[in-house]
Amino acid sequence: MKAIQLPADLERVERLLLSEPLAEPSAALRRRVLDDVRAELRQCVLDSLRSELRRQRARSKWCFAAAVAAILLVSLGVLQATSVALQQRESTPTLADIAWQIQQISPQVSEKDSLHQALLRQIGDEASCGTGVNKLLSELQYHKP
């Protein structure tokens, strides 16, 4: 590789700079430079930690929101299942219970008629709940007066 030839003025300045002994930086200057470098490094580390903490907080907020949504969904499902089970339990008394209630209200109605009225009531209740009509018709045929 060919060395670059400097103009004469610059060669003379370069020789002068190289010929003089290099002065050591003062202890105060070294301390200031090292302190500045430490401060910059500390600031970089702190900035990095802060940004990571912000990312973790954002993630934890989303995790918290997802957990709340999951709890709400499960709670709504349980509530709906419970209310459906309660509605089914309340809306399906036995034929004997209904017939007994009818006889308590109207003692002059015969046992056979009260059973027939109970069956009609149950058919009406189940029809309004949307249960199968075939099941109800087969029960009606089974309990013919």
C-alpha positions as CSV (number, residue, x, y, z in Angstrom):
1,M,0.0,0.0,0.0
2,K,1.3,3.4,-1.0
3,A,1.7,5.9,1.8
4,I,0.0,9.3,1.4
5,Q,2.3,12.1,0.9
6,L,1.4,15.2,2.9
7,P,2.2,18.7,1.9
8,A,5.4,20.1,3.4
9,D,3.6,22.4,5.9
10,L,1.5,19.5,7.3
11,E,4.6,17.2,7.5
12,R,6.4,19.8,9.6
13,V,3.4,20.1,12.0
14,E,3.2,16.4,12.3
15,R,6.9,16.1,13.1
16,L,6.5,18.8,15.8
17,L,3.6,17.0,17.4
18,L,5.3,13.6,17.4
19,S,8.6,15.0,18.7
20,E,7.1,16.5,21.9
21,P,6.3,14.2,24.8
22,L,2.7,13.4,25.3
23,A,1.3,15.0,28.4
24,E,-0.7,12.8,30.8
25,P,-4.2,14.0,31.5
26,S,-4.6,15.4,35.0
27,A,-6.2,13.3,37.7
28,A,-9.1,15.7,37.8
29,L,-9.7,15.3,34.1
30,R,-9.5,11.5,34.3
31,R,-12.0,11.6,37.2
32,R,-14.4,13.8,35.3
33,V,-14.2,11.6,32.2
34,L,-14.7,8.4,34.2
35,D,-17.6,9.9,36.2
36,D,-19.3,11.0,33.0
37,V,-18.8,7.6,31.4
38,R,-20.2,5.9,34.6
39,A,-23.2,8.3,34.6
40,E,-24.0,7.6,30.9
41,L,-23.7,3.8,31.5
42,R,-25.9,4.0,34.6
43,Q,-28.5,6.1,32.7
44,C,-28.5,3.6,29.8
45,V,-29.1,0.7,32.2
46,L,-31.8,2.6,34.1
47,D,-33.5,3.5,30.8
48,S,-33.4,-0.1,29.7
49,L,-34.8,-1.3,33.1
50,R,-37.6,1.3,33.0
51,S,-38.7,0.3,29.5
52,E,-38.7,-3.4,30.5
53,L,-40.7,-2.5,33.6
54,R,-43.2,-0.6,31.4
55,R,-43.5,-3.6,29.1
56,Q,-44.1,-5.9,32.0
57,R,-46.7,-3.6,33.5
58,A,-48.5,-3.4,30.1
59,R,-48.4,-7.2,29.9
60,S,-49.7,-7.6,33.5
61,K,-52.6,-5.2,32.8
62,W,-53.6,-7.4,29.8
63,C,-53.2,-10.5,31.8
64,F,-55.4,-9.0,34.6
65,A,-58.0,-8.0,32.0
66,A,-58.0,-11.5,30.5
67,A,-58.4,-13.1,33.9
68,V,-61.3,-10.8,34.7
69,A,-63.0,-11.6,31.4
70,A,-62.5,-15.3,32.0
71,I,-64.0,-15.1,35.5
72,L,-67.0,-13.1,34.2
73,L,-67.6,-15.7,31.4
74,V,-67.4,-18.6,33.8
75,S,-69.6,-16.8,36.3
76,L,-72.2,-16.0,33.7
77,G,-72.2,-19.6,32.5
78,V,-72.6,-20.9,36.1
79,L,-75.4,-18.4,36.7
80,Q,-77.2,-19.3,33.6
81,A,-76.9,-23.1,34.3
82,T,-78.1,-22.5,37.8
83,S,-81.1,-20.4,36.8
84,V,-82.0,-23.0,34.1
85,A,-81.7,-25.8,36.6
86,L,-83.8,-23.9,39.1
87,Q,-86.4,-23.0,36.5
88,Q,-86.7,-26.7,35.4
89,R,-86.9,-27.8,39.0
90,E,-89.7,-25.3,39.8
91,S,-91.7,-25.8,36.6
92,T,-91.9,-29.6,36.7
93,P,-93.9,-30.7,39.8
94,T,-95.2,-34.3,39.6
95,L,-98.7,-35.1,38.4
96,A,-99.6,-36.4,41.8
97,D,-98.5,-33.2,43.5
98,I,-100.6,-31.1,41.1
99,A,-103.6,-33.4,41.5
100,W,-103.3,-33.2,45.3
101,Q,-103.2,-29.4,45.1
102,I,-106.3,-29.3,42.9
103,Q,-108.1,-31.6,45.4
104,Q,-107.1,-29.3,48.3
105,I,-108.5,-26.2,46.5
106,S,-111.6,-28.0,45.3
107,P,-112.6,-31.0,47.4
108,Q,-115.7,-31.7,45.3
109,V,-113.4,-32.7,42.2
110,S,-112.9,-36.4,42.0
111,E,-109.5,-37.9,42.1
112,K,-109.7,-39.0,38.5
113,D,-110.7,-35.5,37.4
114,S,-108.0,-33.8,39.5
115,L,-105.4,-36.1,37.8
116,H,-106.8,-35.2,34.4
117,Q,-106.7,-31.4,35.3
118,A,-103.1,-31.9,36.6
119,L,-102.1,-33.5,33.3
120,L,-103.6,-30.6,31.3
121,R,-101.8,-28.1,33.5
122,Q,-98.5,-30.0,33.0
123,I,-99.0,-30.1,29.3
124,G,-99.6,-26.4,29.2
125,D,-96.5,-25.7,31.2
126,E,-94.3,-27.9,29.1
127,A,-95.8,-26.6,25.9
128,S,-95.0,-23.1,26.9
129,C,-91.4,-24.1,27.8
130,G,-91.0,-25.6,24.3
131,T,-90.6,-29.3,25.2
132,G,-91.6,-32.0,22.8
133,V,-95.3,-32.3,21.9
134,N,-95.0,-36.1,21.1
135,K,-94.0,-36.8,24.7
136,L,-97.0,-34.9,26.0
137,L,-99.4,-36.6,23.6
138,S,-98.2,-40.0,24.6
139,E,-98.7,-39.1,28.3
140,L,-102.2,-38.0,27.5
141,Q,-102.9,-41.3,25.8
142,Y,-101.5,-43.1,28.8
143,H,-103.7,-41.2,31.3
144,K,-107.0,-41.4,29.3
145,P,-110.1,-40.8,31.5
